[in-house]
Amino acid sequence: MPGHGVQSSSWPPGGLRIGLVAGEASGDLLGAGLARALLRRYPDARLEGIAGPAMQAAGVRSWAPMEQLSVMGLAEVLRHLPGLLALRRGLLGAFERFRPHVVVGIDAPDFNLGLERRLRARGVRTMHYVSPSIWAWRPGRVHAIARAVDEVLCLLPFEPELYAAHGVAARFVGHPMADDIPLQPNHAAARLELGVDQAGQGPLVALLPGSRHGEVERVGGLLAAAAGLLAARRPGIRFIAAMASPSLRARFGAQLAAHAPGVEVRLVEGRSRTVMAAADIVLLASGTATLEAALLKRPMVVAYRVAPLTAGIVRGLRLMKTERFALPNLLAGEMLVPELIQDAATPERIAGEAEALLDDAPRRARLEARFTDLHQLLRRDADRQAAEAVLAMAGRWPPTAPETSP
């Protein structure tokens, strides 16, 4: 649409048209898997909207750069708000011309739920792929979700029941990460890939301070100091850290110099999964990486801190509704892995929990068995399940055309 950077294409009335809107890299990967599954069943379907490079490679036509939606943090959102509002207006007009059978917002709830609500009010069927964490944070959002979408596609098995209590259609489709990671990961291959020597060496500890600058600022120093304590107590211990970007690598390097001077830590960019698979234990910030570590069957210690003002608001308004925040613990319904938040997240506590894991081989074996159970629970061929749900919403499931081979 002129002036908004959004242009849609026309399509004959009989063709299957599906709108997809992703706002960040993780959503782009989810959307790519969904797009491939949709096109396997309907090769002539038209998939259009906002897509990143993975979705575009899978066959989705993008009307505007996905980076326009990739805004994090209150100050960033406010600065980009006029552009975001213009983009949403442009998308509404573009979808009116495109006439989709269904529009799927992929994660990015702050943007997508508002778009979905407006589209639904105009008679467009809408779905949201990846439930916002209403089980942990701001549960009142379920009412906004109910107004915005016809169905929610959930990655976690306990989420549909939460929506059912509010009359919102939701289904568990499984987690694509569980499909992607083998049930029995090859840890030796990961070490070989990284050039990590296995013979006659001390334990290897992976450090993952987060993928965003705010996380690294609040958690990176804690992990660096914990590494310093472990190095002093356990000669021969080794460290490897996964870095999400060059700027985060530079920041964490400075934290290591300040909190663990003289301790050798190998910094690796862009290969967090390989780093975790190679390690004996993982020390990391809370987030999706904790689920990835569990699927890789790696023992872990989870730490997290938010800004003091944010913590005060959350406590004062009772916005946090769960006693557990690490995904492996939420899925298991028990405290499988140590999780240290706010004042409990200290270098001494992190190092102590890490030593307890290193010294307890039976506990590590029990964790691996429980992680395997969780892996099997989440392994549901999520791309196919999500595609079937989208096609059902579009009125095209059961299929009217044979599925083609991948």
C-alpha positions, -999 to +999 in steps of 0.1 A: +000+000+000+016+033-010+028+052+020+029+022+043+054+000+025+028-029+022+018-043-011-004-073-016-012-092-048-046-102-062-055-139-066-084-157-083-114-162-060-110-200-060-074-202-049-064-210-013-050-179+003-034-178+037-020-148+055+010-152+077+026-125+099+059-131+118+078-105+137+111-120+148+136-147+140+120-174+161+086-168+145+102-168+111+115-204+117+081-215+130+064-199+100+088-216+076+079-250+089+042-242+088+045-229+052+064-260+040+037-283+055+009-262+039+025-262+005+031-300+006-006-304+008-016-275-014+013-267-037-007-239-055-017-222-023-008-185-020+010-176+013+015-139+018+020-114+046+051-104+067+079-130+065+115-133+073+142-150+052+133-185+063+096-181+055+104-165+022+127-194+013+098-217+021+075-200-003+059-171+015+057-137-002+065-108+021+049-075+017+073-056+040+105-063+058+100-084+090+125-062+108+098-034+110+081-056+136+113-067+155+112-041+182+118-050+218+116-029+250+092-001+260+115+027+248+121+010+215+084+004+210+075+040+218+102+053+194+089+031+166+052+034+174+042+056+145+058+033+120+042+002+137+008+018+136+012+027+099+024-008+092-007-023+108-030+000+089-012-010+057-016-046+065-053-043+071-058-028+037-035-053+021-054-083+036-087-068+025-074-069-011-058-103-006-090-118+008-074-146+028-093-177+040-074-173+073-047-151+088-022-166+112-002-143+135+030-161+145+041-151+181+048-113+184+016-109+204+020-072+211+016-065+174-003-095+161-031-096+185-041-061+177-040-069+140-059-101+145-086-084+164-092-058+137-092-085+110-116-106+129-140-077+133-140-074+095-150-110+091-116-126+086-108-159+103-078-155+125-054-178+144-025-171+167+005-195+166+024-197+200+003-189+230+014-159+250+026-171+285-007-164+302+001-192+327+029-171+341+025-134+332-006-112+329-033-139+328-059-112+320-046-112+284-067-142+277-097-118+273-079-098+246-069-131+229-105-143+230-115-111+211-087-114+186-086-150+174-108-179+164-082-204+176-048-205+194-021-230+183-002-240+215+034-254+218+029-266+253+005-294+264-010-276+294-021-245+276-053-255+258-070-263+292-063-227+303-080-213+273-109-238+276-118-223+310-124-190+291-142-205+261-113-199+237-106-226+212-070-238+215-051-270+205-017-284+213+003-290+182+036-300+197+069-281+197+089-280+165+121-280+185+112-314+198+108-327+163+141-311+152+163-324+180+170-362+180+157-381+211+193-393+216+215-363+208+251-370+198+272-352+224+304-366+211+297-352+176+290-318+191+324-319+209+341-330+177+324-301+158+337-276+183+371-292+186+367-300+223+391-326+235+374-353+256+403-374+268+417-367+302+400-333+306+378-318+333+341-312+330+329-287+303+305-260+315+284-241+290+274-205+298+244-189+280+238-154+294+209-146+270+201-135+235+191-099+243+212-070+256+190-065+287+194-102+297+232-102+293+234-070+313+215-085+342+226-122+340+260-122+323+279-108+353+263-135+375+274-163+352+308-148+348+314-146+385+300-181+390+326-193+365+353-176+385+342-194+416+341-228+399+375-223+383+390-215+417+374-245+434+378-271+407+411-271+388+408-284+353+372-273+348+365-258+313+341-232+301+325-225+267+299-197+261+273-193+233+270-158+220+240-146+200+258-117+183+291-099+181+279-071+203+268-095+230+301-113+227+319-081+234+297-073+264+301-107+279+338-107+273+340-075+294+320-091+321+343-121+322+373-097+324+357-079+354+343-109+373+365-139+363+399-124+355+423-150+342+396-177+336+397-190+301+363-191+285+359-199+248+333-177+232+313-192+203+289-172+181+258-186+165+260-222+176+242-223+209+227-258+204+261-273+196+276-256+226+249-270+249+251-304+234+289-305+239+287-295+276+285-316+307+262-290+324+247-257+313+244-224+333+219-202+315+193-174+316+157-184+317+139-186+284+134-210+254+171-221+258+161-240+289+137-261+269+164-266+243+189-278+270+163-302+283+157-317+248+195-320+245+194-339+278+218-315+295+216-308+333+213-271+339+211-243+364+187-215+355+191-179+366+172-148+359+169-112+370+147-084+358+151-047+366+142-039+402+114-016+391+099-043+370+102-068+398+084-044+422+055-038+398+051-075+392+050-082+429+028-052+437+002-060+410+005-098+414+011-102+377+032-134+381+009-164+385+033-193+387+057-207+413+080-220+386+095-202+356+119-225+339+102-244+311+114-279+320+099-274+355+067-261+342+063-290+318+072-316+345+050-300+371+079-303+396+113-287+403+135-308+381+162-282+376+174-254+400+160-220+391+173-189+408+154-156+403+161-121+415+179-120+449+184-158+448+204-155+416+239-150+431+272-163+418+276-183+450+242-200+446+248-207+409+282-221+415+269-243+444+241-257+423+265-264+394+289-283+418+260-303+432+251-315+397+287-322+387+291-344+419+259-364+415+260-388+386+227-406+396+209-373+397+222-364+362+210-398+349+175-392+364+174-358+348+182-373+314+154-399+318+129-372+327+140-349+299+135-378+275+099-382+288+093-344+282+108-347+247+084-375+238+055-354+251+064-325+229+073-345+198+041-344+177+052-333+142+042-298+150+045-284+115+020-309+101-003-305+131-003-267+128-009-269+090-039-293+095-054-268+120-049-239+096-065-258+067-094-268+089-100-232+098-097-223+061-123-250+053-098-272+035-094-301+059-099-330+053-079-324+022-094-321-012-060-326-029-034-354-024-004-345-003+027-343-023+060-357-012+084-334+007 
